[in-house]
């Protein structure tokens, strides 16, 4: 991997894609790959309380969270502030020194990447110190058509990408893949497209590639650098759960079955960590619509209080129903 020549600024890669496409999996893949670079990570989540920081591997000291808002609107000022703090830390001017070679930003699945990209051109200090290397959009091959039909966020993420990762290709047929690739190419013919499973890709194809071209973006959208409000679907909300008491696995499974039958279609994304009675390891749980998985992850650390925390993001969520049913999962 080589950094762009004649540019001493810190390269930044933006990872975007609709809820559940595989962004955190891709982030973990990058952080554990053998590339020899030190990476600072910024994670933006839609809900008030973050979960992704618990699912990112090896990033206990280098991850920066921005919650309770979308990076492209309400917390965009936080992005500028964190980037400025990172630069001060790298130069030894901050409260603590930080040594990193590049920055990865994982946006919420409801983010429009255009306003995020604007940050690196409209703010003078950020433009002087950071260079936007590429916008990488992860696309869920199984649910892409549904998301592209229903949500403008998914459309914007595809249209503004420099790299498209067509992920979860093992869940659909070759004919479906070819049809989807044609649709994506129609929406964005300039982006390079790679097929992936579990977001696995050669790191050299997404980092240090100098793919973001401001002039080309301005040709597509002459008003790209103009400030404008970004609106989200008001029907999309999030519900966060936390429970210190251990959960009963059988009750959790019953809760899930009822949940998916009644709310699966409108549930875009759910993810978290569960404390199951009788299980020494924490259980990671995540899914999208009707597809979900759970697995024992690691032992609880000595400085951790075992607890269950997870977030649900979807449309027209019945928060009272969710909270009532979740409370019933506590072990006797």
Residue, then its C-alpha position, 0 to 999 in steps of 0.5 A: x500500500x502506498x500513500x499518494x505522492x506529493x501530498x503529506x496530508x493524512x489520508x481519510x477513507x469513509x466507509x458507508x453503506x446501508x444498515x447491516x451491509x457489512x461496514x463494521x465487518x469491513x472495518x474489523x478486516x482492515x484493522x486486523x490485516x497485515x498492512x503495517x499502518x496505524x489507523x485512527x477510527x471514527x465511528x458514527x452511530x444513529x442511536x443515542x448509545x453506541x454499540x459498534x465500539x464493542x464490536x470493533x476489534x483491537x480498537x480500545x484506544x483508538x476509536x472515537x464515537x459520535x452518537x445521538x445523530x447522523x454524521x452528515x447533519x447533527x453531529x458534523x461539527x463533532x467530526x470537525x472537532x475530532x479530526x482537529x483533536x486527532x491532528x493536535x495529538x499527532x503533532x504532540x499539542x493535545x492532552x495525549x500524543x497519538x501516532x497514526x498513518x490514516x483515518x477510517x470513518x465508519x458512518x451510520x447506515x443512514x448517512x448521506x456521504x456527500x456532506x461528510x465529504x464536504x467537510x474535507x473541502x469547506x473547513x480550511x483547517x481540515x482541508x490543510x491537514x487531511x485528504x479524502x482518499x476514497x468513499x467505500x460503499x458496502x452494498x448488501x446483495x441480499x437486501x439491496x433492491x429493497x433498500x434502493x427502492x425504499x430509501x434515498x439514503x441507500x441511493x445516495x450512498x451508491x451514487x457517491x461511492x468511489x468503490x462499491x463492495x457488493x457484499x454477501x454475494x453467497x446469499x443470492x444467485x448469479x443471475x440476481x448478482x448480475x441484475x444488481x450489478x447492472x442496476x448499480x452500474x447504471x446508478x454509478x458507472x464511475x465506481x469500481x465494483x468488487x464482489x465480497x463475502x464477509x466484507x473480505x477484500x485486498x486492503x490495497x484495493x480500498x486504502x491509499x488509492x486516491x480515488x476521490x476526485x473533487x472535479x468529477x464530483x462537481x461535474x456530477x453535482x455542481x452544488x456539491x460544496x454548498x451547505x444544505x440541510x439533510x433530512x432523514x425519514x422521520x419514521x426511522x427511529x432507534x431503541x436502545x436496551x441495557x440490562x445488568x441481570x443475566x438473560x435466559x437463552x430460551x426466553x431470548x429465542x422466543x422473544x426473537x421469534x415473535x420479534x421477527x414475525x411481527x417486526x422483521x420487515x420494518x427492522x433495518x438493523x439490530x446488533x449488540x452484546x448479550x449476557x446469557x446465564x450459564x455462558x461465560x463468554x459474552x454473546x454477540x448478536x446482530x442481524x438485518x430484517x429476517x436474517x440474524x446470527x449470534x455467537x460466543x465472542x470472548x470472555x468478559x474482561x476483569x474491568x467489565x460488568x457483564x451486561x446486555x446492550x443492543x440497539x434496534x433501528x427500524x421504521x415504525x418501531x413499537x418501543x413499548x412492545x420491545x421494552x416489555x418483551x425484552x424485560x421478560x427475557x431476564x433469567x429467573 
